[in-house]
Amino acid sequence: MFRWGVDAGGTSTTVLTSDGHRWTCGSVNPGSVGADTAGDRLRGLFRELARRAAGRDAVGWLATAAYEPSGGARVAEQVARLAGDAGLPGRLAVSNDTVPWLLAPPLHGRGVVAVCGTGSGFLARAEHGGPVRVGGCEYLGSDEGSAFDLGLAGLRAAVRAADGRAGPTALTGLLAGRFGMPAPEAARSLAGRAFPKAAVAALAPLVCRAWRDGDATAGALVRAALDELLLGVRTARDRAGLDGGWSMAAGGGVLRNCPGLFREFAGRVRTGLGAREVVLVDDPARTVLAGLTALGPPGPPGGRPRPPEWQHSGETRLIELPPPPRARPAARPGLETGPGPGPEPEPPGPEPGPGPEVEAVPGPVPRLGVCLGPGAGPGPERALGRALAGARRLGVRTVDLPTDSTAGLVDLARWAGDRDHRAALRALVRGSGLEVGCVSNSHDALLLLGPHGPHTDPVCPGTGRQKRAHALRAALDTVRLAADLGTGQVRLMLGVPDFGRWMSWWGSGVSWADNVAAWAEAARPVLAEAARHRITLLLEPHPKQVAYDRPSTEAVLAAAAGAGGAPVRLCLDPANFAAVGHDPVEAVRGWGTAPAAVHAKDVQRWPGPGAPDGPGWTRYGPGPPFRFRAAGSGELPWRAILAALAEERFTGVLYVEHQDALLPAGRGMAAALRTLRALLPPPPPSQSGDGDRSRC
């Protein structure tokens, strides 16, 4: 049987399945992101679970902060509709996120649960009687001691200090650094957001940092939060009638990410309230999966489900889902699931023939585009003109425009300061007949986080401070240029402050999570500027970025959701994942929502023990040598990748990216486009345009 558990908090959502698959997406709590976004994400999550169930009998548990017993029937009805739309089979339980913590080991249904994440809440139960709930009424009615409560108190303290109503505090500088503006302006900006909860909660780590550093104001705020948490535990314990030895399970982002605060809280619960044991729930999704087992057997397939004891109180509702409708077989010509073309040192020959047919997926096919390459010539304007003309000759209509100083296509400094130059650039792009689907910067922006040593001097020489200033100007101007061209997406690579953090060192608490926190801090002014222009920021996982594999990318997406500002979506490049040993097909699956864009290039890995011969070979860290090739000239199974993207309902732009040292740019991109066009079905008439020979 296929089992799954979902922990859906106020900031992020984590999924774990019985066969070991785990992934994270943004919050599905309507109070944090709005009903439309929450529904779309939850439907996508259920769709991925249905795919992984692969026809097996399935049972799962959605533990969500959005559920409360009095409105449980309404929430269960919405969840059932979304799960049915996604074709999810079997049965699912839906409850508040505290319930599985109480049912799972070590409490086994008796004790107290304290959640201190984006919000806060408490649940308790003795041997006999029903569960007792305290708090958990969203941030207007409760959530005392939570990340939102701490963040709001810290923001108000910084504003009071800034305008003279209170003494100085380190929070004033920390918040100004986080937002790139004084605390009063940041407060006004947050108040203007439709859903500020997650952004305010994201300030809690700053309060905890100031507390650890000895700031008196932050210390008072943390003590007040601990008092509220202790009051919630005491009230839940007493109302449930717990006496004698009892245990508590506590967790949530505040307690997990601030060990000192958890130790203080646990100590006060043991000494002040008599708890025998206080356990930190450091993997909520695994606890949900364990709680699913504690609910008991789900009953025979197709039979009447056995309602758990907790369903009678409304704490948990069990939903039996109808079997998914059988899809009518339909073919998508040429879209295959077999292996793609193998590696070849010379340009691809004839286009690959059609492979076995697969079931059609409704919706438009992806568009094909190209990432414009470095220019050459007397000036950026003429180089950009030639690059746009070359893209048009390739038969595509959409391009990714790089603003890197190393590309030589756009002079950002001149663009920012010369109105006539801005008008000329707009005219040049519009006159090309091409759509700029994305504006990007991968080299200048990289210096925002680094590295800042001499190896990045070719991009910008100088001190670390000078390089960071250069990177921030480039990132902000790239966003503004995109807005000036009417482009809705910007792709930026912000670098990595310390590659050594992926290693663990004895006695040290430093980890890759510190890089994620640094990314969120550095990205805030960029996200704020992108939000001002209604632009989406694209995150491309890459071995030279903080987001380099699935877990690190999920962590960055969660941090971005908590940072506020513009939405952040994925731009996936299967070759980047394959270059460091990950499955390129699985790399495009299971993110909860379809990527916003995909890059198409190939990779060839060196199998021998020695150093490879020939141009283009490189390596990432201690990994084996590899070189990027034109799509269809390397090892990637493009038929299977495109089939997986179709299953994910990807309808964005598939950008051909040229990094093949064996082929000139024009020939390489033409070869890649031939490969992809042979594998993609023709677009519907609404996408095919006015007789353009391209199939994108």
C-alpha positions in Angstrom: 0.0 0.0 0.0 1.2 3.5 -0.8 1.2 5.8 2.2 1.8 9.5 2.3 1.9 12.3 4.9 1.8 16.1 4.4 2.8 18.7 6.9 1.2 22.0 5.7 2.4 24.9 7.8 1.9 28.6 7.5 5.1 29.1 5.5 5.9 25.9 3.7 4.5 22.4 3.0 6.5 19.2 3.2 5.4 15.8 1.7 6.9 12.4 2.6 5.8 9.1 1.1 6.2 5.5 2.3 8.8 4.8 -0.4 11.1 7.6 0.8 10.2 10.5 -1.6 10.2 13.9 0.0 9.6 17.4 -1.4 8.6 20.9 -0.3 6.5 23.6 -1.8 5.0 26.9 -0.6 2.2 27.2 2.0 -1.3 25.8 1.2 -2.8 27.8 4.0 -5.3 30.3 2.6 -4.6 32.6 5.6 -0.9 32.9 4.4 -1.2 32.9 0.6 -4.8 33.4 -0.3 -7.5 30.9 -1.3 -6.6 30.7 -5.0 -2.9 30.1 -4.6 -3.5 27.6 -1.8 -5.9 25.7 -3.9 -3.6 25.6 -7.0 -0.7 24.4 -4.9 -2.7 21.7 -3.1 -4.2 20.4 -6.4 -0.6 20.2 -7.8 0.5 18.4 -4.7 -2.3 15.8 -5.0 -1.6 15.4 -8.7 2.0 14.4 -7.9 0.9 12.0 -5.2 -1.5 10.4 -7.7 1.3 9.9 -10.2 3.5 8.3 -7.5 0.7 6.1 -6.3 0.8 4.5 -9.8 -2.4 2.6 -9.4 -1.7 1.3 -5.9 -4.2 1.5 -3.1 -3.3 4.6 -1.3 -3.9 6.2 2.1 -2.6 9.5 3.4 -2.9 12.3 5.9 -3.0 16.0 5.2 -2.1 17.8 8.5 -2.7 21.5 7.9 -2.7 24.6 10.1 -5.8 25.7 8.1 -8.0 23.0 9.7 -10.0 23.5 12.9 -12.8 21.2 14.1 -15.7 23.6 13.9 -15.1 24.3 10.2 -13.7 20.9 9.5 -16.6 19.8 7.2 -16.0 22.7 4.9 -12.3 22.2 4.7 -12.7 18.4 4.2 -15.1 19.2 1.3 -12.6 21.5 -0.4 -9.8 19.0 0.1 -11.9 16.2 -1.3 -12.8 18.2 -4.4 -9.1 19.1 -5.1 -8.0 15.5 -4.5 -10.7 14.3 -6.8 -9.7 16.8 -9.5 -6.1 15.6 -9.3 -7.1 11.9 -9.6 -5.7 11.0 -6.2 -6.9 7.4 -5.3 -7.7 5.8 -1.9 -8.4 7.5 1.3 -7.1 10.5 3.2 -7.4 11.9 6.7 -7.4 15.7 7.1 -6.8 17.4 10.4 -5.0 20.2 12.2 -1.3 19.9 12.1 -1.1 19.2 15.9 -3.2 15.9 15.8 -0.6 13.5 14.3 2.0 14.8 16.8 -0.3 13.6 19.6 -1.1 10.2 18.1 2.4 9.4 16.9 5.2 8.1 19.2 6.3 9.0 21.8 3.0 10.4 23.0 0.7 7.7 21.6 -2.4 9.8 22.2 -1.6 11.0 25.8 0.2 14.2 26.6 0.5 17.8 25.3 1.5 19.1 21.9 2.9 22.6 21.5 3.4 24.1 18.0 5.4 27.2 17.6 5.9 27.9 14.0 4.4 30.7 11.8 1.4 30.4 14.2 1.0 28.7 17.6 -1.4 26.2 19.1 -1.7 23.5 21.8 -3.5 20.1 22.0 -3.7 17.8 24.9 -5.4 14.5 25.9 -5.5 12.2 28.9 -6.2 8.5 28.9 -9.9 9.0 28.7 -12.0 11.7 27.2 -11.6 13.8 24.1 -8.8 16.0 23.0 -8.6 19.6 24.3 -7.5 22.5 22.0 -6.0 25.8 23.1 -5.3 28.7 20.8 -4.8 28.0 17.1 -7.3 30.7 16.0 -5.0 32.4 13.4 -3.0 35.5 14.0 -5.8 37.9 14.7 -7.3 35.7 17.5 -4.3 33.9 19.0 -0.8 32.7 17.8 0.8 34.1 21.0 4.5 33.2 21.2 4.7 32.2 17.5 7.0 33.4 14.8 4.3 35.9 13.7 4.0 37.2 17.3 7.7 37.5 17.7 8.2 39.1 14.3 5.4 41.6 14.9 6.8 42.5 18.3 10.3 42.9 16.9 9.0 45.1 14.1 7.1 47.4 16.5 10.1 47.6 18.9 12.3 48.7 16.0 9.8 51.3 14.9 9.5 52.6 18.5 13.3 52.8 18.8 13.5 54.6 15.5 11.0 57.3 16.4 12.3 57.8 19.9 9.4 56.2 21.9 11.9 53.6 23.3 15.6 53.1 23.8 17.9 51.8 21.2 17.9 48.2 20.1 19.8 46.0 17.7 16.6 45.2 16.0 16.5 48.6 14.3 19.7 47.8 12.4 18.8 44.2 11.8 15.4 45.0 10.2 16.8 47.9 8.2 19.4 45.5 6.8 16.7 42.8 6.1 14.5 45.2 4.1 17.0 47.7 2.7 15.0 50.5 4.3 14.4 51.9 7.8 12.0 50.0 10.0 9.1 52.5 9.8 9.1 52.3 6.0 9.4 48.5 6.1 6.3 48.4 8.4 4.3 50.5 6.0 5.4 48.3 3.1 4.3 45.1 5.0 1.0 46.7 5.9 0.2 47.2 2.2 0.5 43.5 1.4 -2.6 41.4 1.0 -1.1 38.5 3.0 1.6 39.7 5.3 1.6 36.8 7.8 4.5 34.8 6.4 6.6 37.9 5.8 6.1 39.2 9.4 6.8 35.7 10.8 10.1 35.6 8.8 11.4 38.4 11.2 11.4 36.0 14.2 14.9 34.7 13.5 16.2 38.3 13.8 14.6 38.7 17.2 16.1 35.4 18.3 19.5 36.5 16.9 19.4 39.8 18.8 18.4 37.9 22.0 21.3 35.5 21.6 23.6 38.5 21.2 22.4 40.0 24.4 20.0 42.8 23.2 17.8 43.8 26.2 14.7 44.6 24.1 14.9 41.3 22.2 15.4 39.5 25.5 12.2 41.0 26.9 10.3 39.9 23.7 11.6 36.4 23.9 10.7 36.1 27.6 7.2 37.3 26.9 6.8 34.7 24.1 8.1 32.0 26.4 5.5 33.1 29.0 2.7 32.8 26.5 3.9 29.3 25.4 4.1 28.1 28.9 0.6 29.5 29.6 -0.7 27.6 26.6 0.9 24.3 27.8 -0.4 24.7 31.3 -4.0 25.5 30.2 -4.1 22.5 27.8 -2.7 20.2 30.5 -5.2 21.3 33.1 -8.2 21.3 30.8 -7.4 17.7 29.6 -7.0 16.5 33.2 -3.5 15.3 32.8 -1.9 14.3 36.1 1.0 12.1 37.1 3.7 11.7 34.5 3.0 13.2 31.1 5.1 14.1 28.1 5.1 16.9 25.6 5.9 17.0 21.8 7.0 20.5 20.7 8.0 21.8 17.4 7.6 24.4 14.6 10.1 26.6 12.9 10.8 28.9 15.8 11.8 26.0 18.1 13.6 24.0 15.5 15.7 26.9 14.2 16.5 28.4 17.5 18.0 25.6 19.7 18.6 28.0 22.6 14.9 29.0 22.7 13.8 25.4 22.6 16.1 24.5 25.5 14.8 27.4 27.6 11.2 26.4 26.8 11.7 22.7 27.5 13.5 23.4 30.8 10.6 25.6 32.0 8.0 23.0 31.0 9.9 20.3 32.9 10.7 22.3 36.1 7.6 24.5 36.2 4.9 22.2 34.9 6.2 18.8 35.8 6.6 17.3 32.3 8.5 14.0 32.4 9.8 14.3 28.8 9.9 17.1 26.2 10.5 15.9 22.7 11.4 18.1 19.7 9.5 17.3 16.6 12.3 18.0 14.1 10.7 16.2 11.1 7.0 17.0 11.1 6.3 15.2 7.8 7.7 11.9 9.2 5.6 12.4 12.3 2.5 12.8 10.2 3.4 9.5 8.4 3.9 7.8 11.8 0.6 9.3 13.0 -1.1 7.7 10.0 -0.1 4.3 11.2 -1.4 5.1 14.7 -4.9 5.8 13.2 -5.2 2.1 12.5 -6.0 0.1 9.4 -8.0 1.9 6.9 -10.4 -0.9 6.2 -10.8 -3.1 3.1 -10.5 -1.4 -0.3 -13.9 -0.3 -1.5 -15.4 -1.0 1.9 -16.7 1.3 4.5 -13.7 3.1 6.1 -13.1 2.6 9.8 -13.5 6.0 11.5 -10.8 6.5 14.0 -11.7 7.5 17.5 -10.6 11.1 16.8 -13.1 11.5 13.9 -16.0 11.6 16.3 -14.8 14.8 17.8 -14.2 16.5 14.5 -10.5 16.6 15.1 -9.9 14.3 12.1 -12.0 13.7 9.1 -11.6 10.6 6.9 -12.3 11.0 3.2 -12.9 8.1 0.8 -12.0 9.2 -2.7 -13.6 7.9 -5.9 -11.3 6.0 -8.2 -9.8 8.3 -10.9 -11.7 8.2 -14.2 -10.1 6.1 -16.9 -8.5 8.4 -19.5 -9.3 7.8 -23.2 -6.1 6.7 -24.9 -4.8 9.3 -27.2 -1.4 9.7 -28.8 1.0 12.6 -28.8 3.0 11.9 -31.9 6.7 11.6 -31.3 6.7 12.1 -27.6 8.6 9.1 -26.2 9.6 7.6 -22.9 12.6 5.6 -24.1 16.2 6.7 -23.9 17.3 9.8 -25.8 20.1 10.1 -28.3 23.5 8.9 -27.0 26.6 11.0 -26.9 28.3 12.0 -30.2 31.3 14.1 -30.7 30.1 15.6 -34.0 26.9 17.6 -34.8 23.7 15.5 -34.8 22.7 13.8 -38.0 19.2 13.2 -39.2 16.3 14.0 -36.9 15.4 11.1 -34.6 12.3 9.1 -35.8 9.1 8.8 -33.7 9.1 6.5 -30.8 6.3 4.6 -29.0 3.2 6.7 -28.5 2.2 7.8 -25.0 -1.1 9.1 -23.6 -1.9 12.7 -24.4 -1.9 15.3 -21.7 -4.5 18.1 -22.2 -3.3 21.6 -22.7 -0.9 23.6 -24.9 2.6 22.3 -25.6 5.7 24.2 -24.4 7.0 27.0 -26.6 10.6 26.8 -27.8 12.9 29.8 -27.2 16.7 30.5 -27.0 19.0 32.0 -24.5 20.8 34.7 -26.4 24.6 34.2 -26.2 27.5 36.5 -25.8 27.9 39.2 -28.5 30.9 40.3 -30.4 31.6 43.5 -32.2 32.0 47.2 -31.7 29.2 47.7 -29.2 26.4 46.1 -27.3 23.7 47.6 -29.6 25.0 46.0 -32.8 25.9 42.7 -30.9 22.3 42.6 -29.6 20.9 43.3 -33.0 22.9 40.4 -34.5 21.8 38.1 -31.6 18.1 38.9 -32.1 18.4 38.4 -35.9 20.1 35.0 -35.3 17.3 33.9 -33.0 14.8 34.9 -35.6 16.6 32.8 -38.2 16.4 29.8 -35.9 12.6 30.1 -36.1 11.8 30.9 -32.5 9.8 33.8 -31.1 10.9 34.0 -27.5 14.3 34.8 -26.1 16.0 35.1 -22.7 18.0 38.3 -22.7 21.2 38.3 -20.6 22.3 41.6 -19.1 25.6 40.2 -17.9 28.6 42.6 -18.5 30.4 39.4 -19.7 27.8 38.9 -22.5 28.2 42.3 -24.1 24.6 42.6 -25.2 23.4 45.2 -22.8 25.3 48.1 -21.1 23.3 48.2 -17.8 25.1 51.3 -16.5 24.3 53.3 -19.7 20.8 51.9 -19.8 20.2 53.1 -16.2 21.5 56.7 -16.8 20.5 57.5 -20.4 16.9 57.9 -21.3 17.6 58.0 -25.0 19.5 54.8 -24.8 16.6 53.1 -23.0 14.2 54.2 -25.8 16.6 52.9 -28.4 16.9 49.5 -26.7 13.1 49.2 -26.5 12.8 50.0 -30.2 15.5 47.5 -31.1 13.8 44.7 -29.2 10.3 45.5 -30.5 11.5 45.9 -34.0 13.0 42.4 -33.9 9.5 40.8 -33.8 10.6 38.7 -30.8 9.2 38.4 -27.4 11.6 38.8 -24.5 10.2 36.1 -22.2 12.9 36.5 -19.5 15.7 38.9 -18.6 18.6 37.3 -16.8 21.9 37.9 -15.1 24.1 35.0 -14.0 27.6 36.6 -13.5 27.3 40.2 -12.2 24.5 39.3 -9.8 26.5 36.2 -8.6 28.8 38.6 -6.7 25.9 39.5 -4.3 26.8 36.4 -2.3 30.2 35.6 -3.9 32.7 34.2 -4.0 34.5 37.6 -3.7 38.1 36.4 -4.3 40.4 37.1 -7.2 38.7 34.4 -9.3 35.7 36.7 -9.8 37.9 39.8 -10.7 37.2 39.3 -14.4 33.6 40.2 -13.7 34.3 43.0 -11.2 37.7 43.7 -9.6 37.8 45.2 -6.1 37.0 44.4 -2.5 34.1 42.2 -1.4 32.1 45.3 -0.6 32.7 46.8 -4.0 31.7 43.5 -5.7 28.5 43.2 -3.6 27.5 46.8 -4.5 28.2 46.0 -8.2 26.0 42.9 -8.0 23.1 44.6 -6.3 23.1 47.4 -8.9 23.1 44.8 -11.7 20.3 42.8 -10.1 18.1 45.8 -9.5 18.7 47.3 -12.9 18.0 43.9 -14.5 14.6 43.9 -12.8 14.0 47.5 -14.0 15.1 46.7 -17.5 12.6 43.8 -17.6 9.8 46.1 -16.5 10.8 48.6 -19.1 10.5 45.9 -21.8 7.2 44.6 -20.5 8.8 41.3 -19.4 7.3 39.5 -16.5 10.2 37.2 -15.5 13.7 37.8 -14.3 16.3 35.0 -13.7 19.1 35.9 -11.3 21.9 33.8 -9.9 23.1 35.3 -6.6 26.1 33.1 -5.8 27.2 31.2 -2.7 28.9 32.8 0.4 30.6 29.6 1.5 30.8 26.4 -0.5 32.5 24.6 2.5 29.2 24.6 4.3 28.0 21.5 2.5 30.6 19.6 4.6 29.9 18.8 8.3 32.6 19.5 10.8 32.8 18.0 14.3 31.6 20.3 17.0 30.3 22.9 14.6 26.6 23.9 14.0 27.4 25.6 10.7 25.5 24.0 7.8 24.1 24.8 4.3 21.1 26.3 6.1 23.4 29.3 6.9 23.8 29.8 3.1 20.0 29.6 2.7 19.6 32.3 5.4 22.2 34.5 3.6 20.4 34.1 0.3 17.1 35.2 1.9 18.8 38.2 3.4 20.6 39.3 0.2 17.6 38.7 -2.0 15.2 40.9 0.0 15.8 44.3 -1.8 15.7 42.5 -5.1 12.4 40.7 -4.3 11.0 44.1 -3.1 12.0 45.8 -6.3 10.5 42.9 -8.4 7.3 43.1 -6.5 7.1 46.8 -7.1 7.2 46.1 -10.9 5.0 42.9 -10.7 7.8 40.7 -11.9 8.4 37.0 -10.9 11.9 36.0 -9.9 13.1 32.7 -11.4 15.4 30.5 -9.3 17.6 28.1 -11.3 19.2 25.3 -9.3 22.9 25.1 -10.2 26.0 23.7 -8.5 27.4 27.3 -8.1 24.3 28.5 -6.3 22.8 28.1 -2.9 19.9 26.1 -4.6 21.9 23.3 -6.2 19.8 20.1 -5.6 16.2 19.4 -4.6 16.5 19.7 -0.8 18.5 23.0 -1.0 16.2 24.3 -3.7 13.2 23.5 -1.5 14.8 25.3 1.4 15.5 28.4 -0.7 11.9 28.4 -2.0 10.6 28.2 1.6 12.9 31.0 2.6 11.8 33.1 -0.3 8.2 32.6 0.6 8.9 33.8 4.1 11.0 36.8 2.9 8.0 38.5 1.2 8.2 40.5 -2.0 7.9 39.1 -5.5 6.9 35.5 -6.1 9.7 33.1 -6.8 9.3 30.2 -9.3 11.6 27.6 -10.7 13.6 27.6 -13.9 14.8 24.0 -14.2 17.9 22.8 -16.2 18.0 18.9 -16.2 21.7 19.1 -17.4 22.7 20.9 -14.2 21.2 18.1 -12.1 22.7 15.4 -14.3 26.2 17.0 -14.1 26.4 16.2 -10.4 24.8 12.7 -10.6 21.1 13.3 -10.1 18.4 11.8 -12.3 17.4 14.4 -14.9 13.9 13.0 -15.4 13.1 13.0 -11.7 14.6 16.5 -11.5 11.6 18.0 -13.3 9.0 16.1 -11.4 7.3 16.5 -8.0 7.8 20.2 -7.3 4.1 20.7 -6.5 3.7 23.3 -9.3 5.1 23.2 -12.9 8.3 25.1 -13.5 8.0 28.6 -15.0 10.7 27.8 -17.5 13.1 25.0 -18.5 16.6 25.2 -20.0 17.5 22.7 -22.7 21.1 21.6 -23.1 22.9 18.3 -22.8 25.7 16.8 -20.8 28.5 14.3 -21.5 30.2 12.7 -18.5 33.8 11.3 -18.5 33.8 7.6 -17.5 37.6 7.1 -17.4 40.0 7.3 -14.4 42.3 9.9 -15.9 41.8 13.5 -17.1 39.8 13.8 -20.3 41.2 15.2 -23.6 39.4 17.9 -25.7 37.7 21.2 -25.1 34.9 22.0 -22.8 35.6 19.6 -19.9 35.0 20.9 -16.4 34.0 19.6 -13.0 32.1 20.7 -10.0 34.0 20.1 -6.8 35.1 16.5 -6.4 32.7 15.2 -8.9 33.7 13.5 -12.2 34.6 15.6 -15.3 31.8 16.5 -17.7 31.1 18.9 -20.5 27.8 20.5 -21.7 26.6 19.7 -25.2 23.8 20.8 -27.4 20.5 19.1 -26.6 20.5 15.7 -28.3 24.3 15.4 -28.5 24.9 14.1 -25.0 23.5 11.6 -22.5 20.2 13.1 -21.4 17.0 11.1 -22.3 15.1 14.1 -23.8 12.1 11.9 -24.8 11.6 10.9 -21.1 12.3 14.5 -19.9 9.7 16.0 -22.2 7.2 13.3 -21.2 7.8 14.1 -17.6 7.3 17.8 -18.3 4.0 17.0 -20.0 2.9 15.1 -17.0 3.7 18.1 -14.8 1.5 20.3 -17.1 4.5 22.4 -18.1 3.3 25.1 -20.6 6.1 27.6 -20.3 9.1 28.3 -22.5 11.8 25.6 -23.2 14.9 27.7 -23.7 17.7 26.2 -25.7 21.0 27.2 -24.0 24.3 26.9 -25.9 27.4 25.9 -23.9 28.8 23.3 -26.4 32.5 23.8 -26.9 32.5 21.5 -30.0 29.9 23.4 -32.0 29.6 27.1 -33.1 26.6 28.7 -31.3 24.4 28.9 -34.4 24.9 25.2 -35.4 24.6 24.0 -31.8 21.3 25.8 -31.2 19.9 24.7 -34.6 20.8 21.1 -33.8 19.2 21.3 -30.4 16.0 22.8 -31.9 15.8 20.1 -34.5 16.0 17.4 -31.7 13.4 19.0 -29.6 11.0 19.8 -32.5 11.2 16.1 -33.5 10.1 15.0 -30.1 7.4 17.6 -29.4 3.9 17.4 -30.9 2.9 20.3 -33.1 1.3 23.2 -31.3 -2.5 23.8 -31.5 -3.6 26.4 -34.1 -3.9 29.0 -31.3 -0.1 28.8 -30.7 1.1 28.3 -34.3 0.9 31.9 -35.3 0.7 33.3 -38.9 2.5 30.7 -40.9 5.8 31.0 -39.1 7.8 27.9 -39.9 8.7 27.4 -36.2 6.9 24.9 -34.2 6.9 26.9 -31.0 
